[in-house]
Amino acid sequence: MDDCCRPAGDDEDTERGRLADADDGGTGLGLASAATAIAGLGGTLDIDSEVGVGTTITITLQLSAAE
């Protein structure tokens, strides 16, 4: 990442994608952020995961008619 685009205090260890690629499976912060945003919109986030089979993520949001 170019220095002009790097947030203040950011370093190579927290560069986008670097932590997610770590052997420990990442930080989980992306999922927490998504869940918070979805809940803020009045929606739900459901996750169904089975080792060796896969993961299904369902996001449900209410849509309102345009005014």
C-alpha positions in Angstrom: 0.0 0.0 0.0 1.4 3.4 -0.9 2.2 5.7 2.0 -0.2 8.3 0.7 -3.1 5.9 1.2 -2.1 4.3 4.5 -4.1 5.4 7.6 -2.0 7.1 10.3 -0.5 4.5 12.7 -1.0 1.7 10.2 1.9 -0.7 9.6 2.7 -3.6 7.4 1.2 -6.1 9.9 -2.2 -4.7 9.6 -2.2 -4.0 5.9 -5.5 -5.1 4.3 -5.6 -8.8 3.7 -2.5 -9.5 5.7 -4.2 -10.6 9.0 -7.0 -12.4 7.1 -4.3 -14.5 5.4 -2.7 -15.5 8.7 -2.6 -19.2 9.7 -5.0 -18.5 12.7 -7.9 -17.8 10.4 -8.0 -14.0 10.7 -9.3 -11.6 13.3 -13.1 -12.0 12.7 -13.4 -8.2 12.8 -15.0 -8.1 9.3 -17.8 -10.4 10.4 -18.4 -8.3 13.5 -18.5 -5.1 11.5 -20.9 -6.7 9.0 -23.2 -7.9 11.7 -23.3 -4.5 13.4 -24.1 -2.8 10.1 -26.8 -5.2 9.2 -28.4 -5.0 12.7 -28.3 -1.2 12.4 -30.4 -1.5 9.3 -32.9 -3.6 11.1 -31.8 -6.8 9.4 -30.5 -10.2 10.4 -27.4 -12.2 9.6 -27.6 -16.0 9.8 -24.6 -18.3 9.3 -24.8 -22.1 8.8 -21.4 -23.8 8.5 -20.3 -27.4 8.4 -16.7 -28.4 8.2 -15.9 -30.1 4.9 -19.2 -29.0 3.5 -19.2 -25.3 3.3 -20.8 -22.1 4.7 -24.1 -20.5 3.9 -24.6 -16.8 4.9 -28.0 -15.3 4.7 -28.6 -11.6 5.1 -32.2 -10.4 5.4 -33.1 -6.7 5.1 -36.4 -5.0 5.0 -37.1 -3.0 1.8 -39.5 -0.1 1.9 -41.4 1.4 -1.0 -39.9 4.4 -2.7 -41.6 7.7 -1.9 
